[in-house]
Amino acid sequence: MKPAWVYILKCRDGSYYTGSTTNIHQRIQQHENGEGAEWTKKRLPVEVVFLQEMSNKDEAYQMEQKVKKWSRAKKVALIAGDENSLRFFARKPDFRNKK
């Protein structure tokens, strides 16, 4: 199967955009040229802050949909590679204060 990628872009206004693609170089170029998603067109320039290769486009799309539902804090932890914070923010809010 053809590999695919899930990616996160940081936009000019500080917001994050999550996407997936089978051609990462072309897709990033589209975003940078204002030919990408409506969200990024209005928030140029964008910067790639996270990129992960996946086995195939279905796996990448599933990960994209999962990450899109995450809180900003959890996305920041993913971008930073902070596994402890990622696990913390994965917990339900009422369980975060319990040890």
N, CA, C and O of each residue as an XYZ file, in Angstrom:
396
protein
N       0.829     -1.187      0.000
C       0.000      0.000      0.000
C       0.873      1.250      0.000
O       2.022      1.238      0.443
N       0.301      2.298     -0.499
C       0.993      3.582     -0.591
C       0.943      4.296      0.758
O      -0.129      4.407      1.353
N       2.086      4.785      1.251
C       2.072      5.499      2.533
C       1.320      6.820      2.436
O       1.116      7.363      1.350
N       0.918      7.316      3.584
C       0.208      8.592      3.679
C       0.698      9.298      4.932
O       1.427      8.718      5.737
N       0.298     10.539      5.093
C       0.743     11.335      6.227
C      -0.433     12.040      6.878
O      -1.406     12.411      6.221
N      -0.318     12.214      8.182
C      -1.198     13.105      8.922
C      -0.299     14.265      9.344
O       0.853     14.061      9.729
N      -0.834     15.481      9.267
C      -0.011     16.648      9.546
C      -0.814     17.699     10.297
O      -2.043     17.734     10.239
N      -0.080     18.554     11.004
C      -0.691     19.700     11.672
C       0.072     20.939     11.223
O       1.302     20.978     11.243
N      -0.686     21.942     10.820
C      -0.126     23.232     10.441
C      -0.477     24.250     11.516
O      -1.580     24.237     12.062
N       0.466     25.124     11.810
C       0.172     26.250     12.691
C      -0.058     27.449     11.789
O       0.792     27.785     10.963
N      -1.188     28.084     11.943
C      -1.573     29.220     11.103
C      -1.100     30.535     11.719
O      -0.722     30.589     12.889
N      -1.130     31.580     10.917
C      -0.697     32.920     11.332
C      -1.370     33.362     12.630
O      -0.738     34.003     13.470
N      -2.640     33.023     12.795
C      -3.372     33.457     13.993
C      -3.158     32.538     15.202
O      -3.780     32.724     16.247
N      -2.269     31.543     15.049
C      -1.971     30.631     16.150
C      -2.858     29.406     16.196
O      -2.638     28.517     17.019
N      -3.856     29.341     15.330
C      -4.733     28.167     15.293
C      -4.016     27.010     14.603
O      -3.018     27.201     13.907
N      -4.540     25.824     14.809
C      -3.976     24.624     14.196
C      -4.942     24.057     13.166
O      -6.160     24.104     13.341
N      -4.384     23.526     12.099
C      -5.162     22.837     11.074
C      -4.588     21.434     10.954
O      -3.377     21.269     10.809
N      -5.444     20.427     11.014
C      -5.020     19.036     10.896
C      -5.533     18.472      9.585
O      -6.688     18.683      9.216
N      -4.663     17.750      8.879
C      -5.056     17.153      7.608
C      -4.321     15.844      7.366
O      -3.465     15.438      8.152
N      -4.670     15.196      6.265
C      -3.980     13.974      5.854
C      -3.883     13.977      4.336
O      -4.687     14.606      3.647
N      -2.887     13.265      3.828
C      -2.642     13.247      2.386
C      -1.742     12.080      2.011
O      -1.058     11.506      2.858
N      -1.754     11.743      0.744
C      -0.814     10.740      0.230
C       0.369     11.408     -0.461
O       1.339     10.735     -0.809
N       0.303     12.726     -0.664
C       1.411     13.461     -1.285
C       1.700     14.690     -0.429
O       1.180     15.776     -0.685
N       2.528     14.506      0.578
C       2.732     15.557      1.577
C       3.356     16.809      0.979
O       2.955     17.916      1.339
N       4.323     16.673      0.079
C       4.977     17.855     -0.483
C       3.998     18.698     -1.296
O       3.980     19.924     -1.182
N       3.197     18.044     -2.105
C       2.207     18.758     -2.920
C       1.158     19.424     -2.034
O       0.773     20.568     -2.275
N       0.700     18.713     -1.016
C      -0.361     19.249     -0.172
C       0.113     20.465      0.628
O      -0.615     21.449      0.753
N       1.315     20.399      1.161
C       1.843     21.543      1.910
C       2.004     22.733      0.968
O       1.694     23.865      1.337
N       2.485     22.479     -0.238
C       2.638     23.547     -1.224
C       1.285     24.184     -1.540
O       1.191     25.402     -1.689
N       0.242     23.364     -1.642
C      -1.102     23.886     -1.886
C      -1.525     24.813     -0.754
O      -2.051     25.899     -1.000
N      -1.298     24.389      0.477
C      -1.645     25.241      1.618
C      -0.872     26.554      1.552
O      -1.450     27.629      1.711
N       0.420     26.465      1.322
C       1.267     27.668      1.298
C       0.876     28.627      0.173
O       1.046     29.839      0.302
N       0.354     28.087     -0.924
C      -0.061     28.907     -2.071
C      -1.499     29.411     -1.947
O      -2.003     30.069     -2.857
N      -2.160     29.111     -0.837
C      -3.542     29.539     -0.655
C      -4.532     28.699     -1.431
O      -5.668     29.118     -1.653
N      -4.108     27.512     -1.846
C      -4.967     26.603     -2.607
C      -5.449     25.439     -1.749
O      -6.092     24.516     -2.249
N      -5.139     25.487     -0.466
C      -5.518     24.407      0.431
C      -6.920     24.601      0.964
O      -7.806     25.086      0.260
N      -7.109     24.229      2.185
C      -8.416     24.317      2.831
C      -8.826     25.774      3.060
O      -7.976     26.657      3.167
N     -10.111     26.007      3.132
C     -10.632     27.356      3.408
C     -10.044     27.913      4.697
O      -9.733     29.102      4.775
N      -9.890     27.065      5.707
C      -9.358     27.500      6.996
C      -7.974     28.113      6.826
O      -7.705     29.197      7.343
N      -7.099     27.425      6.105
C      -5.722     27.906      5.986
C      -5.607     29.074      5.008
O      -4.726     29.918      5.169
N      -6.471     29.141      4.007
C      -6.428     30.242      3.036
C      -6.534     31.594      3.730
O      -5.898     32.566      3.323
N      -7.344     31.641      4.777
C      -7.598     32.897      5.485
C      -6.580     33.162      6.591
O      -6.651     34.187      7.270
N      -5.633     32.241      6.772
C      -4.714     32.339      7.910
C      -3.260     32.126      7.505
O      -2.463     31.606      8.286
N      -2.920     32.524      6.300
C      -1.544     32.390      5.811
C      -0.640     33.407      6.480
O      -1.104     34.486      6.848
N       0.631     33.096      6.647
C       1.297     31.858      6.255
C       1.049     30.740      7.266
O       0.601     30.977      8.388
N       1.350     29.535      6.841
C       1.229     28.366      7.706
C       2.608     27.733      7.881
O       3.509     27.905      7.060
N       2.735     27.002      8.970
C       3.998     26.326      9.278
C       3.686     24.881      9.655
O       2.784     24.633     10.455
N       4.417     23.932      9.092
C       4.245     22.527      9.458
C       4.865     22.331     10.840
O       6.055     22.576     11.040
N       4.035     21.881     11.796
C       4.542     21.675     13.156
C       4.487     20.215     13.584
O       5.075     19.840     14.599
N       3.781     19.387     12.812
C       3.711     17.953     13.109
C       3.500     17.197     11.816
O       2.721     17.604     10.955
N       4.210     16.088     11.696
C       4.112     15.247     10.502
C       4.368     13.813     10.919
O       5.382     13.518     11.551
N       3.451     12.917     10.570
C       3.636     11.501     10.899
C       3.241     10.652      9.707
O       2.137     10.776      9.177
N       4.153      9.790      9.294
C       3.864      8.874      8.191
C       3.015      7.721      8.717
O       3.256      7.194      9.803
N       2.022      7.346      7.928
C       1.125      6.254      8.283
C       1.218      5.187      7.177
O       1.763      5.444      6.103
N       0.696      4.021      7.445
C       0.789      2.909      6.490
C       0.013      3.129      5.205
O       0.434      2.703      4.130
N      -1.134      3.806      5.327
C      -1.982      4.008      4.147
C      -2.913      5.194      4.387
O      -2.965      5.749      5.484
N      -3.647      5.571      3.336
C      -4.502      6.761      3.432
C      -5.658      6.584      4.411
O      -6.075      7.552      5.047
N      -6.181      5.372      4.542
C      -7.278      5.148      5.484
C      -6.814      5.353      6.923
O      -7.508      5.970      7.731
N      -5.634      4.827      7.231
C      -5.073      4.992      8.571
C      -4.788      6.475      8.851
O      -5.063      6.965      9.946
N      -4.245      7.179      7.869
C      -3.952      8.611      8.027
C      -5.242      9.395      8.225
O      -5.298     10.286      9.072
N      -6.269      9.079      7.465
C      -7.543      9.786      7.582
C      -8.170      9.534      8.954
O      -8.713     10.452      9.569
N      -8.095      8.299      9.430
C      -8.648      7.981     10.752
C      -7.927      8.767     11.845
O      -8.559      9.277     12.770
N      -6.609      8.862     11.733
C      -5.834      9.629     12.705
C      -6.182     11.113     12.609
O      -6.321     11.785     13.631
N      -6.322     11.626     11.386
C      -6.714     13.029     11.198
C      -8.022     13.321     11.920
O      -8.118     14.303     12.657
N      -9.024     12.481     11.717
C     -10.324     12.696     12.336
C     -10.243     12.633     13.858
O     -10.933     13.377     14.555
N      -9.404     11.751     14.364
C      -9.213     11.616     15.802
C      -8.575     12.888     16.374
O      -9.055     13.435     17.367
N      -7.496     13.352     15.747
C      -6.767     14.530     16.237
C      -7.625     15.786     16.149
O      -7.541     16.654     17.018
N      -8.445     15.891     15.114
C      -9.308     17.069     14.960
C     -10.242     17.252     16.155
O     -10.647     18.376     16.452
N     -10.584     16.177     16.834
C     -11.494     16.242     17.977
C     -10.770     16.568     19.286
O     -11.409     16.849     20.300
N      -9.448     16.530     19.257
C      -8.666     16.766     20.473
C      -8.691     18.231     20.883
O      -8.914     19.123     20.064
N      -8.462     18.452     22.146
C      -8.320     19.815     22.662
C      -7.016     20.412     22.146
O      -6.120     19.698     21.696
N      -6.931     21.719     22.221
C      -5.689     22.398     21.827
C      -4.519     21.894     22.670
O      -3.432     21.658     22.144
N      -4.737     21.729     23.975
C      -3.672     21.281     24.877
C      -3.145     19.907     24.465
O      -1.939     19.662     24.507
N      -4.026     19.037     24.079
C      -3.611     17.696     23.671
C      -2.839     17.761     22.347
O      -1.865     17.029     22.164
N      -3.267     18.631     21.424
C      -2.535     18.804     20.166
C      -1.145     19.369     20.425
O      -0.176     18.942     19.798
N      -1.040     20.325     21.342
C       0.257     20.903     21.688
C       1.177     19.825     22.257
O       2.367     19.801     21.944
N       0.644     18.943     23.080
C       1.437     17.841     23.640
C       1.917     16.904     22.530
O       3.063     16.453     22.550
N       1.051     16.613     21.571
C       1.432     15.763     20.438
C       2.550     16.419     19.640
O       3.546     15.775     19.310
N       2.386     17.693     19.333
C       3.385     18.439     18.558
C       4.728     18.439     19.282
O       5.775     18.295     18.650
N       4.703     18.599     20.603
C       5.924     18.655     21.405
C       6.525     17.274     21.644
O       7.662     17.158     22.101
N       5.765     16.233     21.336
C       6.245     14.879     21.611
C       6.253     14.569     23.092
O       7.025     13.727     23.551
N       5.400     15.243     23.842
C       5.319     15.106     25.295
C       4.306     14.010     25.637
O       3.114     14.277     25.785
N       4.795     12.786     25.759
C       3.905     11.643     25.987
C       3.193     11.710     27.332
O       2.045     11.281     27.440
N       3.853     12.241     28.361
C       3.204     12.348     29.675
C       2.005     13.283     29.603
O       0.930     12.953     30.105
N       2.179     14.452     28.980
C       1.062     15.391     28.852
C      -0.011     14.831     27.935
O      -1.201     15.043     28.170
N       0.392     14.126     26.901
C      -0.572     13.521     25.973
C      -1.463     12.534     26.723
O      -2.680     12.516     26.537
N      -0.848     11.718     27.567
C      -1.640     10.767     28.372
C      -2.538     11.518     29.363
O      -3.691     11.142     29.575
N      -1.994     12.583     29.966
C      -2.770     13.371     30.926
C      -4.014     13.951     30.260
O      -5.115     13.830     30.797
N      -3.849     14.579     29.095
C      -4.982     15.205     28.421
C      -5.918     14.186     27.771
O      -7.023     14.537     27.355
N      -5.490     12.952     27.683
C      -6.349     11.895     27.161
C      -7.362     11.451     28.215
O      -8.384     10.844     27.894
N      -7.062     11.762     29.474
C      -7.971     11.384     30.553
C      -9.154     12.343     30.591
O      -9.040     13.501     30.188
N     -10.263     11.863     31.067
C     -11.429     12.723     31.235
C     -11.098     13.790     32.276
O     -10.391     13.504     33.242
N     -11.600     15.021     32.096
C     -11.251     16.127     33.010
C     -11.452     15.814     34.488
O     -10.638     16.244     35.305
N     -12.495     15.087     34.865
C     -12.752     14.820     36.277
C     -11.753     13.821     36.872
O     -11.668     13.697     38.094
N     -10.990     13.102     36.023
C      -9.992     12.163     36.501
C      -8.592     12.746     36.511
O      -7.678     12.115     37.043
N      -8.387     13.929     35.942
C      -7.049     14.506     35.835
C      -6.463     14.876     37.183
O      -5.243     14.860     37.350
N      -7.310     15.210     38.147
C      -6.813     15.624     39.464
C      -6.577     14.442     40.403
O      -6.022     14.602     41.490
N      -7.000     13.263     39.974
C      -6.815     12.065     40.805
C      -5.526     11.383     40.398
O      -5.127     11.427     39.235
N      -4.882     10.755     41.358
C      -3.634     10.041     41.079
C      -3.854      8.563     41.079
O      -2.913      7.799     40.862
